[in-house]
Amino acid sequence: MLKRRSPKWAPRGPAVTLHGDPEGDAYRTLSAVRFGEPMYLPAPFDVTVDTALFPAD
């Protein structure tokens, strides 16, 4: 019998997700990008993260 291994990444590949605007116990997804795309973090950070530097292996 072969064991099925769970995928290492999300179905579309490695990604970064920014969550915010908490309401109760839940957070809303504000932004999501694939590794290699810039991820903007709004105030109070106001910075763009270069996700191309993240390991994808």
PDB file as gemmi writes it, atoms N, CA and C in Angstrom:
CRYST1    1.000    1.000    1.000  90.00  90.00  90.00 P 1                      
ATOM      1  N   MET A   1       0.838  -1.171   0.000  1.00  0.00           N  
ATOM      2  CA  MET A   1       0.000   0.000   0.000  1.00  0.00           C  
ATOM      3  C   MET A   1       0.889   1.242   0.000  1.00  0.00           C  
ATOM      4  N   LEU A   2       0.594   2.167  -0.896  1.00  0.00           N  
ATOM      5  CA  LEU A   2       1.345   3.415  -0.965  1.00  0.00           C  
ATOM      6  C   LEU A   2       0.690   4.458  -0.082  1.00  0.00           C  
ATOM      7  N   LYS A   3       1.524   5.207   0.615  1.00  0.00           N  
ATOM      8  CA  LYS A   3       1.005   6.298   1.433  1.00  0.00           C  
ATOM      9  C   LYS A   3       0.962   7.559   0.596  1.00  0.00           C  
ATOM     10  N   ARG A   4      -0.105   8.267   0.688  1.00  0.00           N  
ATOM     11  CA  ARG A   4      -0.251   9.526  -0.039  1.00  0.00           C  
ATOM     12  C   ARG A   4       0.336  10.647   0.813  1.00  0.00           C  
ATOM     13  N   ARG A   5       1.249  11.403   0.233  1.00  0.00           N  
ATOM     14  CA  ARG A   5       1.855  12.513   0.961  1.00  0.00           C  
ATOM     15  C   ARG A   5       1.085  13.791   0.685  1.00  0.00           C  
ATOM     16  N   SER A   6       0.923  14.589   1.723  1.00  0.00           N  
ATOM     17  CA  SER A   6       0.232  15.864   1.526  1.00  0.00           C  
ATOM     18  C   SER A   6       1.148  16.812   0.771  1.00  0.00           C  
ATOM     19  N   PRO A   7       0.574  17.726  -0.021  1.00  0.00           N  
ATOM     20  CA  PRO A   7       1.398  18.660  -0.786  1.00  0.00           C  
ATOM     21  C   PRO A   7       2.152  19.600   0.139  1.00  0.00           C  
ATOM     22  N   LYS A   8       3.336  19.994  -0.309  1.00  0.00           N  
ATOM     23  CA  LYS A   8       4.177  20.896   0.478  1.00  0.00           C  
ATOM     24  C   LYS A   8       3.671  22.327   0.380  1.00  0.00           C  
ATOM     25  N   TRP A   9       3.075  22.680  -0.748  1.00  0.00           N  
ATOM     26  CA  TRP A   9       2.616  24.044  -1.002  1.00  0.00           C  
ATOM     27  C   TRP A   9       1.134  24.066  -1.301  1.00  0.00           C  
ATOM     28  N   ALA A  10       0.598  25.260  -1.375  1.00  0.00           N  
ATOM     29  CA  ALA A  10      -0.789  25.437  -1.807  1.00  0.00           C  
ATOM     30  C   ALA A  10      -0.919  24.885  -3.228  1.00  0.00           C  
ATOM     31  N   PRO A  11      -2.115  24.545  -3.659  1.00  0.00           N  
ATOM     32  CA  PRO A  11      -2.300  23.938  -4.987  1.00  0.00           C  
ATOM     33  C   PRO A  11      -1.679  24.720  -6.143  1.00  0.00           C  
ATOM     34  N   ARG A  12      -1.663  26.039  -6.066  1.00  0.00           N  
ATOM     35  CA  ARG A  12      -1.088  26.847  -7.153  1.00  0.00           C  
ATOM     36  C   ARG A  12       0.372  27.201  -6.911  1.00  0.00           C  
ATOM     37  N   GLY A  13       0.994  26.633  -5.883  1.00  0.00           N  
ATOM     38  CA  GLY A  13       2.395  26.896  -5.585  1.00  0.00           C  
ATOM     39  C   GLY A  13       2.555  27.747  -4.339  1.00  0.00           C  
ATOM     40  N   PRO A  14       3.811  27.996  -3.949  1.00  0.00           N  
ATOM     41  CA  PRO A  14       4.070  28.757  -2.732  1.00  0.00           C  
ATOM     42  C   PRO A  14       3.476  30.165  -2.816  1.00  0.00           C  
ATOM     43  N   ALA A  15       2.866  30.593  -1.722  1.00  0.00           N  
ATOM     44  CA  ALA A  15       2.204  31.896  -1.710  1.00  0.00           C  
ATOM     45  C   ALA A  15       2.330  32.549  -0.338  1.00  0.00           C  
ATOM     46  N   VAL A  16       2.125  33.853  -0.325  1.00  0.00           N  
ATOM     47  CA  VAL A  16       2.114  34.650   0.895  1.00  0.00           C  
ATOM     48  C   VAL A  16       0.722  35.261   1.005  1.00  0.00           C  
ATOM     49  N   THR A  17       0.130  35.175   2.196  1.00  0.00           N  
ATOM     50  CA  THR A  17      -1.197  35.735   2.412  1.00  0.00           C  
ATOM     51  C   THR A  17      -1.157  36.714   3.568  1.00  0.00           C  
ATOM     52  N   LEU A  18      -1.722  37.885   3.372  1.00  0.00           N  
ATOM     53  CA  LEU A  18      -1.814  38.910   4.405  1.00  0.00           C  
ATOM     54  C   LEU A  18      -3.234  38.908   4.948  1.00  0.00           C  
ATOM     55  N   HIS A  19      -3.351  38.695   6.254  1.00  0.00           N  
ATOM     56  CA  HIS A  19      -4.652  38.696   6.917  1.00  0.00           C  
ATOM     57  C   HIS A  19      -4.760  39.936   7.796  1.00  0.00           C  
ATOM     58  N   GLY A  20      -5.968  40.456   7.956  1.00  0.00           N  
ATOM     59  CA  GLY A  20      -6.185  41.618   8.807  1.00  0.00           C  
ATOM     60  C   GLY A  20      -7.654  41.846   9.052  1.00  0.00           C  
ATOM     61  N   ASP A  21      -7.985  43.019   9.551  1.00  0.00           N  
ATOM     62  CA  ASP A  21      -9.368  43.391   9.861  1.00  0.00           C  
ATOM     63  C   ASP A  21     -10.060  42.328  10.704  1.00  0.00           C  
ATOM     64  N   PRO A  22      -9.506  42.060  11.913  1.00  0.00           N  
ATOM     65  CA  PRO A  22     -10.113  41.025  12.747  1.00  0.00           C  
ATOM     66  C   PRO A  22     -11.544  41.385  13.150  1.00  0.00           C  
ATOM     67  N   GLU A  23     -12.370  40.364  13.144  1.00  0.00           N  
ATOM     68  CA  GLU A  23     -13.739  40.510  13.591  1.00  0.00           C  
ATOM     69  C   GLU A  23     -14.079  39.263  14.388  1.00  0.00           C  
ATOM     70  N   GLY A  24     -14.136  39.407  15.690  1.00  0.00           N  
ATOM     71  CA  GLY A  24     -14.323  38.240  16.552  1.00  0.00           C  
ATOM     72  C   GLY A  24     -13.074  37.374  16.491  1.00  0.00           C  
ATOM     73  N   ASP A  25     -13.247  36.112  16.166  1.00  0.00           N  
ATOM     74  CA  ASP A  25     -12.117  35.179  16.064  1.00  0.00           C  
ATOM     75  C   ASP A  25     -11.632  34.996  14.633  1.00  0.00           C  
ATOM     76  N   ALA A  26     -12.147  35.768  13.698  1.00  0.00           N  
ATOM     77  CA  ALA A  26     -11.802  35.580  12.281  1.00  0.00           C  
ATOM     78  C   ALA A  26     -11.044  36.790  11.729  1.00  0.00           C  
ATOM     79  N   TYR A  27     -10.155  36.510  10.797  1.00  0.00           N  
ATOM     80  CA  TYR A  27      -9.417  37.550  10.088  1.00  0.00           C  
ATOM     81  C   TYR A  27      -9.748  37.452   8.608  1.00  0.00           C  
ATOM     82  N   ARG A  28      -9.843  38.580   7.961  1.00  0.00           N  
ATOM     83  CA  ARG A  28     -10.148  38.633   6.538  1.00  0.00           C  
ATOM     84  C   ARG A  28      -8.844  38.586   5.740  1.00  0.00           C  
ATOM     85  N   THR A  29      -8.848  37.936   4.584  1.00  0.00           N  
ATOM     86  CA  THR A  29      -7.701  37.953   3.688  1.00  0.00           C  
ATOM     87  C   THR A  29      -7.659  39.306   2.989  1.00  0.00           C  
ATOM     88  N   LEU A  30      -6.551  40.033   3.179  1.00  0.00           N  
ATOM     89  CA  LEU A  30      -6.400  41.351   2.575  1.00  0.00           C  
ATOM     90  C   LEU A  30      -5.686  41.288   1.237  1.00  0.00           C  
ATOM     91  N   SER A  31      -4.749  40.347   1.124  1.00  0.00           N  
ATOM     92  CA  SER A  31      -3.961  40.230  -0.098  1.00  0.00           C  
ATOM     93  C   SER A  31      -3.294  38.863  -0.125  1.00  0.00           C  
ATOM     94  N   ALA A  32      -3.061  38.348  -1.321  1.00  0.00           N  
ATOM     95  CA  ALA A  32      -2.335  37.090  -1.491  1.00  0.00           C  
ATOM     96  C   ALA A  32      -1.539  37.174  -2.783  1.00  0.00           C  
ATOM     97  N   VAL A  33      -0.268  36.795  -2.717  1.00  0.00           N  
ATOM     98  CA  VAL A  33       0.588  36.790  -3.901  1.00  0.00           C  
ATOM     99  C   VAL A  33       1.410  35.508  -3.918  1.00  0.00           C  
ATOM    100  N   ARG A  34       1.820  35.105  -5.088  1.00  0.00           N  
ATOM    101  CA  ARG A  34       2.702  33.943  -5.227  1.00  0.00           C  
ATOM    102  C   ARG A  34       4.128  34.376  -4.943  1.00  0.00           C  
ATOM    103  N   PHE A  35       4.945  33.443  -4.490  1.00  0.00           N  
ATOM    104  CA  PHE A  35       6.359  33.760  -4.263  1.00  0.00           C  
ATOM    105  C   PHE A  35       6.927  34.360  -5.542  1.00  0.00           C  
ATOM    106  N   GLY A  36       7.703  35.413  -5.397  1.00  0.00           N  
ATOM    107  CA  GLY A  36       8.295  36.089  -6.535  1.00  0.00           C  
ATOM    108  C   GLY A  36       7.601  37.400  -6.843  1.00  0.00           C  
ATOM    109  N   GLU A  37       6.351  37.558  -6.373  1.00  0.00           N  
ATOM    110  CA  GLU A  37       5.615  38.800  -6.578  1.00  0.00           C  
ATOM    111  C   GLU A  37       5.760  39.679  -5.334  1.00  0.00           C  
ATOM    112  N   PRO A  38       5.728  40.994  -5.498  1.00  0.00           N  
ATOM    113  CA  PRO A  38       5.843  41.871  -4.327  1.00  0.00           C  
ATOM    114  C   PRO A  38       4.572  41.829  -3.474  1.00  0.00           C  
ATOM    115  N   MET A  39       4.750  41.887  -2.163  1.00  0.00           N  
ATOM    116  CA  MET A  39       3.625  41.925  -1.216  1.00  0.00           C  
ATOM    117  C   MET A  39       3.677  43.251  -0.473  1.00  0.00           C  
ATOM    118  N   TYR A  40       2.669  44.095  -0.693  1.00  0.00           N  
ATOM    119  CA  TYR A  40       2.612  45.390  -0.022  1.00  0.00           C  
ATOM    120  C   TYR A  40       1.938  45.240   1.334  1.00  0.00           C  
ATOM    121  N   LEU A  41       2.586  45.734   2.381  1.00  0.00           N  
ATOM    122  CA  LEU A  41       2.022  45.760   3.721  1.00  0.00           C  
ATOM    123  C   LEU A  41       1.609  47.200   4.020  1.00  0.00           C  
ATOM    124  N   PRO A  42       0.315  47.455   4.186  1.00  0.00           N  
ATOM    125  CA  PRO A  42      -0.157  48.826   4.406  1.00  0.00           C  
ATOM    126  C   PRO A  42       0.237  49.348   5.788  1.00  0.00           C  
ATOM    127  N   ALA A  43      -0.177  50.582   6.086  1.00  0.00           N  
ATOM    128  CA  ALA A  43       0.093  51.215   7.383  1.00  0.00           C  
ATOM    129  C   ALA A  43      -0.335  50.277   8.505  1.00  0.00           C  
ATOM    130  N   PRO A  44       0.397  50.222   9.559  1.00  0.00           N  
ATOM    131  CA  PRO A  44       1.473  51.115   9.958  1.00  0.00           C  
ATOM    132  C   PRO A  44       2.840  50.754   9.375  1.00  0.00           C  
ATOM    133  N   PHE A  45       2.921  49.684   8.589  1.00  0.00           N  
ATOM    134  CA  PHE A  45       4.212  49.264   8.043  1.00  0.00           C  
ATOM    135  C   PHE A  45       4.589  50.060   6.795  1.00  0.00           C  
ATOM    136  N   ASP A  46       3.654  50.165   5.850  1.00  0.00           N  
ATOM    137  CA  ASP A  46       3.872  50.893   4.601  1.00  0.00           C  
ATOM    138  C   ASP A  46       5.186  50.475   3.926  1.00  0.00           C  
ATOM    139  N   VAL A  47       5.278  49.173   3.658  1.00  0.00           N  
ATOM    140  CA  VAL A  47       6.484  48.616   3.056  1.00  0.00           C  
ATOM    141  C   VAL A  47       6.098  47.522   2.066  1.00  0.00           C  
ATOM    142  N   THR A  48       6.929  47.329   1.058  1.00  0.00           N  
ATOM    143  CA  THR A  48       6.731  46.247   0.099  1.00  0.00           C  
ATOM    144  C   THR A  48       7.781  45.178   0.357  1.00  0.00           C  
ATOM    145  N   VAL A  49       7.336  43.944   0.519  1.00  0.00           N  
ATOM    146  CA  VAL A  49       8.225  42.812   0.786  1.00  0.00           C  
ATOM    147  C   VAL A  49       8.533  42.109  -0.532  1.00  0.00           C  
ATOM    148  N   ASP A  50       9.807  41.890  -0.793  1.00  0.00           N  
ATOM    149  CA  ASP A  50      10.246  41.177  -1.998  1.00  0.00           C  
ATOM    150  C   ASP A  50      10.184  39.687  -1.725  1.00  0.00           C  
ATOM    151  N   THR A  51       9.116  39.026  -2.146  1.00  0.00           N  
ATOM    152  CA  THR A  51       8.961  37.604  -1.869  1.00  0.00           C  
ATOM    153  C   THR A  51       9.829  36.722  -2.755  1.00  0.00           C  
ATOM    154  N   ALA A  52      10.523  37.315  -3.709  1.00  0.00           N  
ATOM    155  CA  ALA A  52      11.447  36.538  -4.543  1.00  0.00           C  
ATOM    156  C   ALA A  52      12.596  35.994  -3.691  1.00  0.00           C  
ATOM    157  N   LEU A  53      12.794  36.579  -2.525  1.00  0.00           N  
ATOM    158  CA  LEU A  53      13.869  36.140  -1.635  1.00  0.00           C  
ATOM    159  C   LEU A  53      13.466  34.953  -0.786  1.00  0.00           C  
ATOM    160  N   PHE A  54      12.173  34.587  -0.777  1.00  0.00           N  
ATOM    161  CA  PHE A  54      11.684  33.474   0.038  1.00  0.00           C  
ATOM    162  C   PHE A  54      12.065  32.142  -0.616  1.00  0.00           C  
ATOM    163  N   PRO A  55      12.460  31.154   0.181  1.00  0.00           N  
ATOM    164  CA  PRO A  55      12.802  29.844  -0.396  1.00  0.00           C  
ATOM    165  C   PRO A  55      11.555  29.141  -0.928  1.00  0.00           C  
ATOM    166  N   ALA A  56      11.635  28.594  -2.106  1.00  0.00           N  
ATOM    167  CA  ALA A  56      10.493  27.899  -2.698  1.00  0.00           C  
ATOM    168  C   ALA A  56      10.726  26.397  -2.789  1.00  0.00           C  
ATOM    169  N   ASP A  57      11.761  25.920  -2.166  1.00  0.00           N  
ATOM    170  CA  ASP A  57      12.051  24.473  -2.211  1.00  0.00           C  
ATOM    171  C   ASP A  57      11.678  23.811  -0.916  1.00  0.00           C  
TER     172      ASP A  57                                                      
END                                                                             
